[in-house]
Amino acid sequence: MLIDAGVADENELSYFDAQTGEVHPILRFQAPFASYGAEFSPNSNYLYLSGWTSSTEKILQYDLSNLEPTVFTQSFKHIADFEGGALQMGIDGKYMLQGKKQDGWELSMIHQIEIHHVITNKMAYFLEAK
């Protein structure tokens, strides 16, 4: 799958056919904020979007098990509020999150992402799923 996370709140989820090189749109959806970063979970069960509202930055988790547009768009869970920006997976499979500090920027690491709660201080550590 591919995700085109649009800054204008509209995102497009697509299927990439590795044999033909063709991209097939699956659905377009609006996040409740302007998306800035997007990544899939390692097992492709979830889509994570980072973005901002007028008051804070957020990470949302979307469930990819049902891609019917209404079900998918209502499946999101609010994972965390943070001060930062882009969410990206590193080559080691860990997720990185750019964050604001009083004197500049820092890079936070998310150790486990398929969860529903977060503890934050210098680094972002996610709790195990229940």
Beta strands, then each sheet from edge to edge (+ up, - down):
strand 1: 2-5
strand 2: 10-16
strand 3: 23-30
strand 4: 34-40
strand 5: 46-52
strand 6: 57-63
strand 7: 77-82
strand 8: 84-89
strand 9: 95-101
strand 10: 104-110
strand 11: 118-120
strand 12: 124-126
sheet 1: 1+ 2- 3+
sheet 2: 4+ 5- 6+ 7-
sheet 3: 8+ 9- 10+
sheet 4: 11+ 12-
end
